[in-house]
Amino acid sequence: MDGLCCPTCGCEKLFHYSSAIGVYECTLCGINVDQHDLIPTEQFLEQDNDAALSRR
């Protein structure tokens, strides 16, 4: 999905189930994600940076 990613791992490679409306499977971590739970990739990267800074 363009500009959207898995909220768990940040992967943008999402597979849409044709039988389930609005449900995607992350090809990296394998979880099923509702389309409303997908987050902008930029937001995921900002969260990841914040987490890295807080571990220092």
Summary of the structure (lengths in Angstrom):
residues: 56
radius of gyration: 12.2
end to end distance: 32.6
largest distance: 44.7
contacts: 133
relative contact order: 0.24
helix: 30%
strand: 25%
